[in-house]
Amino acid sequence: MTGTATRYLYLARHGEATPDESGLTQNGRRQAVFLGQRLRGIPLSVIHHGPLPRAEQTAKLIGEQLDNVPLHVSEPAGDYIPYMPWKGELPQDSADAMLRHLSQFPAEEREGGPALAREALARFTGPVDSDQPRHELIVTHNFLIGWLIRAAQDAPYWRWMSLNHCNAALTVIRYAPERPASLLFFNDMRHLPTELRWTGFPPEFHI
């Protein structure tokens, strides 16, 4: 009889993208290789990735550093708005600016995103039906990482907007049976050389 075991969910934002977001820059490719090397020795069962080229290329480069870890393209691992807040639930002094920011994104990302976000929670989170722990990697985008962390911390839905993740940094969430989700670490860049850190962040966030 199969039991319930811990899931370790590894989250990585794609490497640095070209200005037109059609793929990775040279630095982005280097970031992906370093991340793959960081993950050697982790018993990953699968690499999920979003369908956009920058995520797909990052996942492929990571996979090339590992031994026979399958890649799986997944729409819920893509780039979309996971939740559209309403003004009354946002901080009064920043609500208008936050809503203006979201309005700049394509309608399909705002309207179709919440359903994909619910599917991502159902597919990628929680303990697993298994006798052994499972380690999975999602190569995705900033918004989904924020959404999954928000859910793990049981924070208000709009709080996904307050989390930022660097290119090819690593976050790990642990889902153990009969225990709340645990954020083991967030936005870890120790595997990246100094010159490849903090990309994907506004310059004023670099510390």
C-alpha positions as MATLAB code, in Angstrom:
seq = 'MTGTATRYLYLARHGEATPDESGLTQNGRRQAVFLGQRLRGIPLSVIHHGPLPRAEQTAKLIGEQLDNVPLHVSEPAGDYIPYMPWKGELPQDSADAMLRHLSQFPAEEREGGPALAREALARFTGPVDSDQPRHELIVTHNFLIGWLIRAAQDAPYWRWMSLNHCNAALTVIRYAPERPASLLFFNDMRHLPTELRWTGFPPEFHI';
ca = [
       0.000    0.000    0.000;
       1.388    3.388   -1.026;
       1.854    5.947    1.725;
       2.270    9.704    1.715;
       5.705   11.257    1.477;
       7.347   14.666    1.480;
       7.579   16.724   -1.695;
      10.552   19.054   -2.150;
       9.641   21.667   -4.730;
      12.576   23.522   -6.274;
      11.674   26.789   -7.990;
      13.912   28.620  -10.436;
      13.256   31.659  -12.562;
      14.571   31.357  -16.129;
      17.966   32.797  -16.979;
      18.428   36.357  -18.158;
      16.380   36.908  -21.324;
      17.089   38.919  -24.450;
      15.294   42.293  -24.720;
      12.613   40.765  -26.968;
      12.308   37.754  -24.621;
      12.807   35.345  -27.524;
      15.474   33.400  -25.664;
      18.418   33.709  -23.296;
      21.350   36.062  -23.376;
      24.860   34.649  -23.115;
      24.739   35.499  -19.407;
      21.380   33.743  -19.136;
      22.836   30.575  -20.630;
      25.741   30.709  -18.202;
      23.335   31.170  -15.309;
      21.369   28.094  -16.364;
      24.517   25.964  -16.567;
      25.642   27.054  -13.104;
      22.198   26.273  -11.711;
      22.290   22.813  -13.279;
      25.660   22.182  -11.700;
      24.275   23.316   -8.347;
      21.515   20.707   -8.630;
      23.829   17.775   -9.246;
      23.360   15.243   -6.489;
      19.724   16.204   -5.928;
      17.511   13.200   -6.824;
      15.235   15.195   -9.122;
      12.464   13.130  -10.674;
      11.399   15.718  -13.269;
      12.024   19.243  -14.525;
       8.771   21.045  -15.268;
       9.061   24.204  -17.344;
       6.830   26.802  -18.893;
       6.258   26.858  -22.666;
       8.012   30.168  -23.434;
      11.489   29.965  -25.012;
      13.355   31.552  -22.117;
      12.016   28.932  -19.687;
      12.382   26.040  -22.121;
      15.989   26.943  -22.960;
      16.865   27.331  -19.276;
      15.359   23.939  -18.442;
      17.239   22.265  -21.289;
      20.584   23.710  -20.168;
      19.923   22.642  -16.581;
      18.990   19.157  -17.761;
      22.234   18.847  -19.705;
      24.137   19.114  -16.419;
      22.159   16.263  -14.836;
      21.780   12.540  -15.426;
      18.637   11.549  -17.315;
      16.172   13.864  -15.584;
      13.134   14.180  -17.874;
      11.861   17.587  -18.993;
       8.135   18.248  -19.076;
       6.553   21.345  -20.607;
       3.610   22.574  -18.547;
       1.245   25.474  -19.202;
       0.598   26.009  -15.459;
       4.365   26.575  -15.129;
       4.127   29.467  -17.591;
       4.003   33.238  -17.358;
       0.678   34.741  -16.294;
      -1.052   36.854  -13.646;
      -2.002   34.312  -10.951;
      -4.489   36.502   -9.137;
      -6.108   39.857   -9.900;
      -6.706   41.754   -6.669;
      -9.497   44.243   -6.130;
      -8.741   47.682   -4.767;
     -10.312   47.156   -1.347;
      -7.928   44.352   -0.376;
      -4.767   46.271   -1.255;
      -2.857   48.720    0.979;
      -4.593   52.063    0.612;
      -1.461   54.045   -0.156;
      -0.293   51.761   -2.985;
      -3.494   50.238   -4.386;
      -3.827   52.527   -7.409;
      -0.202   52.070   -8.447;
      -0.406   48.287   -8.083;
      -3.550   48.073  -10.195;
      -2.059   50.357  -12.860;
       0.940   48.062  -13.036;
      -1.221   44.977  -13.565;
      -3.305   46.713  -16.222;
      -0.238   46.940  -18.459;
      -0.142   43.173  -18.968;
      -2.007   41.477  -21.843;
      -5.650   40.673  -21.166;
      -5.094   36.946  -21.710;
      -2.486   36.873  -18.918;
      -4.881   38.629  -16.532;
      -8.047   36.739  -17.469;
      -6.666   33.225  -17.973;
      -4.054   33.351  -15.230;
      -6.149   32.549  -12.155;
      -7.313   29.203  -13.573;
      -3.728   28.251  -14.400;
      -2.637   29.343  -10.929;
      -5.209   27.048   -9.319;
      -4.003   24.211  -11.527;
      -0.393   24.908  -10.515;
      -1.310   24.634   -6.832;
      -3.135   21.355   -7.447;
      -0.363   19.863   -9.563;
       2.841   21.033   -7.900;
       2.175   21.458   -4.176;
       1.462   19.277   -1.166;
       2.800   15.864   -0.096;
       2.926   13.077   -2.688;
       1.317    9.649   -2.853;
       4.510    7.656   -2.568;
       6.676    5.667   -0.187;
       9.661    7.910   -0.970;
      10.223   11.684   -0.899;
       9.952   13.372   -4.287;
      12.173   16.180   -5.575;
      10.815   18.259   -8.456;
      12.106   21.385  -10.210;
       9.948   24.025  -11.885;
      11.699   26.413  -14.267;
       9.249   29.247  -14.505;
       8.732   32.996  -14.130;
       8.711   35.556  -11.359;
       4.940   35.699  -10.898;
       4.378   31.970  -10.378;
       7.236   31.726   -7.907;
       5.671   34.556   -5.915;
       2.283   32.846   -6.063;
       3.589   29.483   -4.809;
       5.547   31.090   -1.987;
       2.497   33.146   -0.994;
       0.423   29.978   -0.826;
       3.071   28.136    1.204;
       3.064   30.971    3.733;
      -0.745   31.216    3.755;
      -0.461   34.926    2.993;
      -3.229   37.070    1.463;
      -3.733   36.341   -2.226;
      -2.441   39.722   -3.422;
       0.872   39.193   -1.648;
       2.311   37.370   -4.673;
       2.969   40.870   -6.020;
       5.457   41.712   -3.250;
       7.935   38.907   -4.045;
      10.728   39.185   -6.591;
      13.045   36.452   -7.813;
      16.362   36.793   -9.616;
      17.215   34.975  -12.834;
      18.430   31.410  -12.154;
      18.218   31.829   -8.388;
      16.823   28.921   -6.381;
      13.954   28.602   -3.906;
      12.862   25.387   -2.169;
       9.532   24.629   -0.484;
       9.000   21.484    1.603;
       5.563   19.859    1.811;
       5.632   17.221    4.536;
       2.657   15.040    5.543;
       0.617   16.465    8.414;
       2.786   19.591    8.605;
       2.422   23.076    7.161;
       4.444   23.936    4.083;
       7.937   25.179    4.900;
      10.014   27.651    2.894;
      13.535   26.212    3.222;
      15.276   29.047    1.405;
      14.425   31.811   -1.046;
      16.187   33.462   -3.996;
      19.504   31.710   -3.281;
      22.256   32.784   -5.704;
      25.297   31.145   -4.127;
      25.901   29.060   -7.283;
      26.219   32.151   -9.489;
      29.412   34.189   -9.916;
      29.089   37.727   -8.594;
      28.681   39.251  -12.061;
      25.709   36.975  -12.807;
      23.746   37.740   -9.637;
      20.747   40.052   -9.244;
      19.718   40.075  -12.898;
      15.972   40.335  -13.348;
      15.758   42.793  -10.434;
      15.458   46.582  -10.775;
      18.876   48.169  -10.102;
      17.668   49.777   -6.881;
      16.988   46.307   -5.442;
      20.578   45.100   -5.874;
      22.257   44.595   -2.511;
];
